[in-house]
Every structure is written in C-alpha cells, then in structure tokens.
Amino acid sequence: MVTRKAGFYVLGIRGLTVLQAFLNRFGPQAIAFVVIDGDANLTDDFSSDIAAFCEEHEVHVLLRQASTEQSLPTHDVAYAIGWRYLLPTSAHLVILHDSPLPRFRGFSPVPNMLINGETILGVTALLAQEDYDCGDILAQEFTEITYPIKVDQAQAQLRPLYVQLVCELFDKVCDTGELPAGVPQSEALATYSPWRDGDDYAINWHWPAERIARFCDAVGPPFAGALATTASRSYRVLSAEAIADVTVESREDHIGKILFMREGCPVVICAQGLLLIREIHRDDDKHQSKPLPFRTRFLS
C-alpha cells in the first residue's frame, strides 16, 4: 500500500489527465490535495471537471484563493501542472513545463515552438526556483511532430509525457522518500518564450505564408484564434494553408489582399507565398457564414 502522498496544483486538461492516471495507478489515498483555478484565456479550463473528479473520488480539493502553504495537508512531493501562478519555492515542489528546457523558458512555449516550426517538443520536470523555469532538471521526455499540426493536437501528444514523468518521479519518492538529485540547466543554451496577450494574435501578412499557416494552427482552439483585421471588421482564421505562389506585380503594395477565390475560400497575398484560408469567422459572430467580399484587404 502506498504511504507517500503527493499534492497537485493543476489547470486545464493536462492536469485532469495526470490526476486520472495518477489515481488509477496509486489510488486516491496517495493524493494529499488538489489546488485548482480557472483561466479565462482558454475556451475550456477544465476546472469544473477537475473539481467533479476530486469530489467523486473524495480527494481534498481547494480553490487557489483559499489555499495557503500552511493550510495544505502534509505531503512528500507536489506537482504544478499547467499552473500559471506563483508558488512558494520548496525543495519538494516539481514544476512540469511543456518545453525541452533550457529552451523556451516561460509562457506559451507550445504555440511559440509551433510558430517557429520546431520538430521536437518535450516536457521537463524541474525543481521550483525563484526565477521561473530555471531550476535543476529532474527528468525530461520528448516527442517528434510533423506539420501541419494544430496546437490541440500537439498538446494531446504531450499529455502522456506528463503522466510518465509524474508517475516515475512518484515511484522514486515511494522507494527512497525523496526526489532524485536534479541536473543544473545550461544558461548558455537558455531561451525565453514571452507570454501572449490579445495583441499577439494578429496575423502579420509580411511573414511567409508557411509561417502564417503555422501561426493560425498554433493559436487556434483552445486559444482565441489568429486575428485578421480589415478596415471595418475583425475575423478569426481557424484553418489555413500555404499554396503555390504566383508572380504578383508590385507585391509589396498588395500584401494582405485577397487575390483569388478557390472553392469559395479566399487566397491572400503574403510577403512570400499565398495563404488559402479554409475556415474563418467574424470575431463578433462565430456562426457567421457569409463569404468575404472579393475586394478585401487584411491589415498588418
């Protein structure tokens, strides 16, 4: 019977997936507590599903605002999964970060990796430290991706890696009573992935079409979607692809304009290449299906 206990700070489907797998393997008695919160930037933060799961299995669950380090039950290790809030640094707090650290420290690593065209994604388990994502690395797992790929597909490919890391580290805590020693990160290899807000969803039509297509996939559901703006209206581009280019006279003057309609789908001039928009809706009406006027210019 498992006598060690783990605590969890969880947000989103990653957190729910790990909790389900952890409970199935170690039992509810191995979970000391679960702290939850919501995220208005996601179409579904899964906070209600996590709370319902904990209540169903009689697991102690708290809202972030109601939890303090002193109020939490005794535990041998704690995991932060998808967590976006500051936590007190602790020798037994493990951060799960969805990038192959030390690259892409910070926020929105998966969207930023997809925009860049990275082919190797990863999840890193590291010890908490005062500076974010700089702690010693306990373990890492990697996965290879191919394009095109949407952000929810990439995140789904990472979820089993979260489960594997959390369970393997808890096995070691059960065996020895403590976490294994971590390996310091190389500062020379470190890169940073800044947070994204509403202004970062706008399509830059001066990018190559291939990069714009990756961008649309990278910031689609569960995020708000790539923003394409005309002089009078804003749209969300949820699906697009780069297609064969043509020679456009005075191209710089016409970037962002619809050049063709292909099977009812607009083809937009980019600085390099053409972008075929397969799915687009008005930002203020997701059910709007009227076709775009042919003489549409998207602003950069």
C-alpha positions in Angstrom: 0.0 0.0 0.0 1.3 3.5 -0.9 2.1 5.5 2.2 3.6 8.6 0.5 1.4 11.4 -0.6 1.5 13.9 -3.5 -0.1 17.3 -3.8 -1.2 18.9 -7.1 -1.6 22.4 -8.5 -3.5 21.8 -11.7 -5.1 23.7 -14.5 -6.5 22.5 -17.8 -6.9 19.1 -19.5 -3.2 18.3 -18.7 -3.9 18.5 -15.0 -7.1 16.4 -15.3 -5.3 13.7 -17.4 -2.5 13.4 -14.9 -4.8 13.2 -11.9 -6.9 10.4 -13.6 -3.8 8.4 -14.4 -2.1 9.0 -11.0 -5.2 8.0 -9.1 -5.7 4.9 -11.2 -2.1 3.8 -10.5 -1.6 4.8 -6.9 -5.1 5.2 -5.5 -6.9 8.2 -4.0 -5.1 7.8 -0.7 -1.8 8.9 -2.4 -3.3 12.3 -3.2 -2.9 14.8 -0.3 -4.7 17.7 -2.0 -5.5 19.3 -5.3 -5.5 23.1 -5.8 -7.4 24.3 -8.8 -8.1 27.6 -10.6 -9.6 28.8 -13.9 -8.2 30.5 -17.0 -10.3 32.9 -18.9 -7.9 32.7 -21.9 -8.9 29.1 -22.6 -12.2 28.0 -24.2 -12.3 25.3 -21.5 -10.0 25.4 -18.5 -11.4 22.1 -17.1 -11.6 23.5 -13.6 -15.2 22.2 -13.1 -14.2 18.7 -14.5 -11.2 18.6 -12.1 -13.4 19.6 -9.1 -16.0 17.0 -10.0 -13.3 14.3 -10.4 -11.9 15.1 -7.0 -15.3 15.1 -5.3 -16.2 11.8 -6.9 -13.1 10.1 -5.5 -13.1 12.0 -2.2 -9.9 13.8 -2.9 -9.3 17.1 -0.9 -9.7 19.9 -3.4 -9.2 23.7 -2.8 -9.6 26.8 -4.9 -6.3 28.8 -5.3 -7.7 31.8 -3.4 -8.5 29.6 -0.4 -5.2 27.8 -0.2 -2.0 28.8 1.7 1.2 26.8 2.2 0.3 26.5 5.9 -3.2 25.3 5.2 -2.3 22.4 2.9 -2.2 18.8 4.2 1.2 17.1 4.7 2.7 15.7 1.5 6.0 14.3 0.3 6.0 15.9 -3.1 3.9 18.5 -5.0 3.4 18.9 -8.8 2.5 22.0 -10.6 0.9 21.1 -14.0 -0.4 23.8 -16.4 -0.2 26.2 -13.4 0.1 29.9 -14.2 0.5 31.4 -10.7 3.4 32.0 -8.4 4.1 29.3 -5.8 6.4 29.4 -2.8 9.8 27.8 -3.7 10.1 24.4 -2.0 12.5 21.5 -2.1 9.7 19.1 -2.9 7.8 21.2 -5.5 8.1 19.9 -9.0 7.2 22.1 -12.0 6.1 20.4 -15.2 7.0 22.6 -18.1 6.0 21.8 -21.7 9.3 22.5 -23.4 12.7 20.9 -23.7 14.4 23.2 -21.2 16.5 25.2 -21.1 14.9 26.3 -24.4 11.6 28.1 -24.3 11.5 29.0 -20.6 8.4 31.0 -19.7 4.9 31.2 -21.2 3.1 29.8 -24.2 6.0 27.5 -25.2 4.0 25.1 -27.4 2.4 27.9 -29.5 5.8 29.6 -29.9 7.5 26.3 -30.8 4.9 25.6 -33.5 5.2 29.0 -35.0 8.9 28.5 -35.2 8.5 25.2 -36.9 10.2 23.1 -34.2 10.0 19.4 -34.8 10.9 18.1 -31.3 8.6 19.0 -28.4 9.1 18.0 -24.8 8.1 18.1 -21.2 10.5 18.9 -18.4 10.2 18.1 -14.7 12.2 20.5 -12.7 12.7 21.7 -9.2 11.0 25.0 -8.3 13.3 28.0 -8.1 12.8 31.8 -7.5 13.4 32.6 -11.2 10.8 30.8 -13.4 11.8 27.6 -15.2 15.5 27.9 -14.1 15.6 25.1 -11.6 17.5 21.8 -11.8 16.1 19.3 -14.2 14.8 16.0 -12.7 13.7 14.3 -15.9 12.6 15.0 -19.5 10.6 13.3 -22.2 10.4 14.2 -25.9 8.2 13.6 -28.8 8.6 14.3 -32.6 5.9 16.1 -34.6 5.2 16.7 -38.2 3.5 19.6 -39.9 0.8 20.6 -40.4 -0.3 20.2 -36.8 -2.7 22.2 -34.7 -1.9 23.3 -31.1 -4.5 21.0 -29.5 -3.1 18.0 -31.4 0.4 18.9 -30.2 -0.8 19.3 -26.6 -2.5 15.9 -26.8 0.8 14.4 -27.9 2.5 15.8 -24.8 -0.1 14.6 -22.2 1.2 11.1 -22.0 4.7 12.5 -21.3 3.3 14.4 -18.3 1.8 11.2 -16.9 5.0 9.3 -17.4 7.1 11.9 -15.6 4.8 12.4 -12.7 4.4 8.7 -12.1 8.1 7.9 -12.5 9.1 10.6 -10.0 6.5 9.5 -7.5 7.8 5.9 -7.8 11.2 7.2 -6.8 9.7 9.2 -3.8 7.9 6.0 -2.7 11.2 4.0 -2.9 13.5 6.5 -1.3 11.4 9.0 0.5 12.7 11.9 -1.6 13.1 13.2 -5.1 16.3 12.3 -7.1 19.0 14.9 -7.5 18.5 17.3 -10.3 20.9 18.5 -13.1 21.6 22.2 -13.4 20.5 23.8 -16.6 23.0 25.3 -19.1 22.4 29.1 -19.1 24.3 29.3 -22.4 21.6 27.3 -24.1 18.6 29.1 -22.4 16.0 30.8 -24.5 12.8 32.6 -23.3 9.2 32.3 -24.5 7.3 35.5 -23.6 3.6 35.5 -22.6 1.0 36.3 -25.3 -2.0 38.6 -25.0 -4.7 39.8 -27.4 -2.3 41.9 -29.4 -0.2 38.8 -30.2 -3.0 37.0 -32.1 -2.9 39.4 -35.1 -1.6 37.9 -38.3 1.5 39.5 -39.8 0.9 39.3 -43.5 4.5 40.3 -44.1 5.5 36.8 -42.8 5.9 34.0 -45.4 2.7 32.1 -46.0 4.1 28.9 -44.4 4.8 30.7 -41.1 1.3 32.3 -41.2 -0.3 28.9 -41.6 1.7 27.5 -38.6 0.7 30.6 -36.7 -3.0 30.0 -37.4 -2.7 26.4 -36.2 -0.6 27.4 -33.1 -3.1 30.0 -31.7 -6.3 28.2 -32.6 -8.6 26.3 -30.1 -8.3 26.1 -27.1 -6.9 29.7 -27.7 -8.8 32.5 -29.4 -7.6 32.0 -32.9 -5.5 34.1 -35.3 -6.8 37.6 -35.9 -7.3 39.0 -39.4 -8.5 42.6 -39.5 -9.9 44.8 -42.3 -10.6 48.5 -42.1 -14.1 47.7 -40.8 -14.2 44.3 -39.2 -12.1 41.6 -37.4 -12.1 37.9 -38.2 -10.6 34.7 -36.7 -8.8 32.4 -39.0 -9.0 28.8 -37.7 -7.6 26.9 -40.6 -5.3 27.9 -43.4 -2.5 26.5 -45.6 0.2 27.8 -47.8 -0.2 27.1 -51.5 1.9 27.5 -54.6 2.9 31.1 -55.2 2.3 33.2 -58.3 4.2 36.3 -59.5 2.4 39.4 -58.1 3.3 42.7 -59.7 4.4 45.3 -57.1 3.8 42.7 -54.5 4.7 45.0 -51.5 1.7 47.2 -52.4 -0.7 44.3 -52.3 0.2 42.3 -49.2 -2.9 41.2 -47.3 -5.3 41.4 -50.3 -7.5 38.6 -51.5 -6.1 37.5 -54.9 -8.3 34.5 -55.7 -11.3 32.6 -54.5 -10.7 28.8 -54.6 -13.9 26.7 -53.9 -15.3 29.7 -52.0 -12.1 30.1 -49.9 -10.1 33.3 -50.1 -6.4 33.2 -51.2 -4.4 36.0 -49.6 -1.2 37.6 -50.8 1.7 37.3 -48.3 5.1 38.8 -48.5 6.3 35.3 -49.6 3.7 32.8 -50.9 -0.1 32.7 -50.9 -2.3 31.7 -48.0 -5.5 29.7 -48.6 -8.0 30.3 -45.8 -10.2 27.3 -45.2 -12.1 28.4 -42.1 -12.8 31.9 -41.0 -15.5 33.6 -39.0 -16.3 37.1 -37.8 -14.8 37.9 -34.4 -18.2 39.0 -33.1 -20.2 36.1 -34.6 -18.7 32.6 -34.7 -21.7 31.4 -36.7 -21.4 33.9 -39.5 -21.0 32.1 -42.8 -21.3 34.9 -45.4 -18.4 34.8 -47.8 -15.8 37.6 -47.6 -16.1 40.2 -50.3 -13.5 39.6 -53.0 -12.1 43.1 -52.6 -10.9 42.5 -49.0 -7.6 43.8 -47.7 -6.4 42.5 -44.4 -4.2 44.9 -42.4 -0.9 44.1 -40.9 
